Amino acid sequence: MSGQGAAEAEQPTPEGVIAAAEAEEKEAAELLHALEDRVRDGDETVQPEQIEKARGLRRFAQLRREVAARRAEKLKQQQIDNLAAERRDAFLAEIAPHDITRVPELQRQITDALAELLELCEAYDQVVLKHANGLASGGRQTTLPIRGDFDGVKAWIELDGKMYRRPGGKNLADNAVNAGRQRHFKAVQERAQQRRERAAKGRL
C-alpha cells in the first residue's frame, strides 16, 4: 500500500472516534460498578482507594468522550470541506477548456458576419432592382441573350443563361442563425446519446 493509501486507511472517522471513547467510558463505568457491587456483597478486600481510582477513571473517560465529540465534529467538518474541495477542483478542471470570456468576441464576429451578409445582399439587391426593368424592356428588342422582369416586388435578370435574383438578405440571415441552432441541437443530442451508451455499457 502506498504512503498516501496507508494514511487514508489510518485516517480516523467521526464514528470511530466516538465509538472508541464510548467503549472506554463503558469499560471505566463497568469497573466502578463491579467494585461497588463487590463492596455491597461484603468483599472486604476492596479498598477505598480502588473505588476512588475507579471513579477517577470513569470521570476521566467521560471527559475524553467530550473531547472525542468535539474531535468528531471537527472530522465531520473536515470531511465536508474535503468533499467540497474535490467537487470544486473537478468543476474547475472541467470548465477550464470552455473559455466563457470568448463570448463577447464570438458575438461580435456573428454580428459582423450578419451585418456583412445583409450589406452585401442589400447592395446586390439594389443593383438587380435598378437594372431589372431596363433589361426587361430592352430584352424584348435585342437579339442578345438578355431577359429580365420586375413586377414591383420580384425582380430577376438572366444574362447568357445566368440568373440574378434578389437575394433576400434577411431570410438568409435568419436561415444562418437557424442552421447554427440546429447544428448545436444535433450536437447536444449526439452527446446525450453517447452518455446513454456509456451508462448502458457500465451496467453490463
C-alpha positions in Angstrom: 0.0 0.0 0.0 1.3 3.4 -0.9 2.1 6.0 1.8 -1.0 8.0 0.7 -3.2 4.9 0.8 -1.9 3.9 4.2 -2.5 7.4 5.5 -6.1 7.4 4.2 -6.6 3.9 5.7 -5.4 5.2 9.2 -7.5 8.4 9.0 -9.9 8.2 11.9 -13.6 8.6 11.2 -16.1 10.6 13.4 -17.9 7.4 14.1 -14.7 5.6 15.1 -13.6 8.3 17.4 -17.0 8.4 19.2 -17.2 4.6 19.4 -13.7 4.3 20.9 -14.5 7.0 23.6 -17.8 5.4 24.4 -16.1 2.0 24.8 -13.5 3.5 27.1 -16.2 5.2 29.2 -18.3 2.0 29.4 -15.3 0.0 30.5 -14.5 2.5 33.2 -18.1 2.6 34.4 -18.3 -1.2 34.5 -15.1 -1.4 36.5 -16.5 1.1 39.1 -19.8 -0.7 39.3 -18.1 -4.1 39.7 -16.0 -2.8 42.6 -19.1 -1.2 44.2 -21.0 -4.4 43.8 -18.2 -6.4 45.5 -18.4 -4.0 48.4 -22.2 -4.4 48.6 -21.7 -8.2 48.5 -19.4 -8.0 51.6 -16.0 -8.2 49.8 -13.6 -6.7 52.4 -10.6 -6.9 50.1 -11.8 -3.9 48.1 -10.0 -0.8 49.3 -11.4 2.8 49.3 -8.5 3.8 47.1 -9.7 1.4 44.4 -13.2 2.9 44.5 -11.8 6.4 44.2 -9.4 5.4 41.5 -12.2 3.8 39.5 -14.4 6.9 39.9 -11.5 9.0 38.7 -11.0 6.7 35.7 -14.8 6.9 34.9 -14.7 10.7 35.2 -11.6 10.8 33.0 -13.3 8.6 30.4 -16.3 11.0 30.5 -14.0 13.9 29.8 -12.3 12.0 27.0 -15.7 11.3 25.5 -16.5 15.1 25.5 -13.1 15.6 23.8 -14.0 12.9 21.3 -17.3 14.5 20.5 -15.6 17.8 19.6 -12.9 15.9 17.6 -15.6 14.0 15.8 -17.3 17.3 14.9 -14.0 18.6 13.5 -13.6 15.4 11.5 -17.1 15.7 10.1 -16.4 19.3 9.1 -13.1 18.2 7.5 -14.9 15.5 5.5 -17.4 18.1 4.3 -14.7 20.5 3.4 -12.7 17.8 1.6 -15.7 16.8 -0.4 -16.4 20.4 -1.3 -12.8 20.9 -2.3 -12.9 17.8 -4.6 -16.1 19.0 -6.2 -14.7 22.5 -6.6 -11.5 21.1 -8.2 -13.5 18.8 -10.5 -15.6 21.7 -11.6 -12.6 23.9 -12.3 -10.9 21.2 -14.3 -13.9 20.5 -16.4 -14.9 24.1 -17.0 -11.3 25.3 -17.8 -11.4 24.4 -21.5 -14.6 26.3 -22.0 -13.5 30.0 -22.0 -16.7 31.9 -21.5 -14.7 35.2 -21.9 -14.7 34.4 -25.6 -18.5 35.0 -25.8 -18.3 38.8 -26.4 -15.8 38.2 -29.3 -17.9 35.5 -30.8 -21.0 37.7 -30.5 -19.0 40.5 -32.3 -18.0 38.0 -35.0 -21.6 36.9 -35.5 -22.8 40.5 -35.6 -20.1 41.5 -38.0 -20.8 38.5 -40.3 -24.6 39.1 -40.3 -24.1 42.8 -40.9 -21.7 42.0 -43.8 -24.2 39.5 -45.2 -27.1 41.9 -45.1 -25.0 44.8 -46.6 -23.8 42.5 -49.4 -27.4 41.3 -50.1 -28.7 44.9 -49.9 -26.2 46.2 -52.4 -26.7 43.2 -54.7 -30.5 43.7 -54.4 -30.3 47.4 -55.3 -28.3 46.7 -58.4 -30.8 44.0 -59.5 -33.7 46.3 -58.9 -32.0 49.2 -60.7 -31.4 47.2 -63.9 -34.2 44.7 -64.0 -36.8 47.0 -65.6 -34.4 48.3 -68.2 -33.1 45.0 -69.2 -36.6 43.5 -69.2 -37.9 46.1 -71.7 -34.7 46.1 -73.7 -34.6 42.4 -73.8 -37.7 42.3 -75.9 -35.9 44.2 -78.7 -32.3 42.9 -78.6 -31.1 39.7 -80.1 -28.6 39.3 -77.2 -29.4 36.6 -74.6 -30.8 39.1 -72.1 -34.0 38.7 -70.1 -35.4 40.4 -67.0 -38.5 41.2 -65.1 -39.7 43.4 -62.3 -43.3 43.4 -61.0 -42.8 45.7 -58.1 -41.7 43.0 -55.7 -39.9 40.3 -57.5 -37.0 41.1 -59.8 -34.7 39.0 -61.8 -32.2 39.2 -64.6 -30.9 36.5 -66.9 -27.7 37.1 -68.9 -26.2 34.3 -71.0 -28.2 31.7 -69.0 -27.0 33.0 -65.6 -29.8 34.2 -63.2 -29.5 37.2 -61.0 -32.3 37.4 -58.4 -33.0 39.5 -55.3 -31.2 37.5 -52.6 -33.4 38.3 -49.6 -30.7 39.0 -47.1 -33.0 38.9 -44.1 -34.2 35.4 -44.9 -30.6 34.3 -45.5 -29.5 35.8 -42.1 -32.4 34.0 -40.4 -31.5 30.8 -42.1 -27.9 31.1 -41.0 -29.0 31.6 -37.4 -31.4 28.7 -37.5 -28.8 26.5 -39.1 -26.4 27.3 -36.2 -29.1 26.4 -33.7 -29.9 23.2 -35.5 -26.2 22.2 -35.6 -26.0 22.9 -31.8 -29.2 20.9 -31.1 -27.9 18.0 -33.1 -24.5 18.1 -31.2 -26.4 18.1 -27.9 -28.5 15.1 -28.9 -25.4 13.2 -30.0 -23.6 13.9 -26.7 -26.7 12.8 -24.8 -26.8 9.5 -26.8 -23.1 8.9 -26.1 -23.7 9.4 -22.4 -26.6 6.9 -22.5 -24.4 4.4 -24.4 -21.6 4.7 -21.9 -24.0 4.3 -19.0 -25.5 1.2 -20.6 -22.0 -0.3 -21.1 -21.3 0.5 -17.4 -24.3 -1.6 -16.3 -23.2 -4.6 -18.3 
